[in-house]
């Protein structure tokens, strides 16, 4: 009997069906291979530090468990169990964490830990950019949106009042205009201003830059 702790390399897995109607989340193989190439698990382990909070160990596995569960169609923490059904756990290339473990980990987060994840995202996107995920030598048009997510309760970390005078989170999202790809998500800590205020921002061709730009070449 093979141990459930074995995490085979996605490159060593062949996708085979013995029934034309069988579905085993084999489509996870492509994003799992990409995640491995970009080093998401290792980067998360290096940059996300929960200290002595519950669930602090191996954050990379927990993050990838969430990511792959969402790719498989999950929309809540309990749906990470999708990855533990049958032989699906062999596809992601990492040990799939239980829903209770992932829940404990997420409940330990503070706003500062969310900003640590922002850094993980920046480094991951930079690697994807270098690997050929960028626009190449052509011009790049960036669409910057300030999003308002209203919340209820005065004790939610990171929430503030913006120009709408409503309490909430105010993530800044940068989209590649030609394709609609979101390549710079970030949660603003200070009071946000309307996107029109970015007209004078400096430009940069690097993903995850601190000063979003309308266009760059």
Buried (B, 14 or more C-beta within 10 A) or exposed (E): EEEEEEBBEBEEBEEEEEEEEEEBBBEBBEBBBBBBEBBBBEBBBBBBEBEEBEBBEBBBBBBBBBBBBBBBEBEEBEBBBBBBEEEBBBBBBBBBBEBEBBBBBEEBBEEEBBEBBBBBBBBBBBBBBEEEBBBEEEEBBBBBEBBEEEEEEEEEEBBBEBEEEEBBBBBBBBBBEEEEEEBBBBBBBEEBEEBEEBEEBEBBBEBBBEEBBBEBE
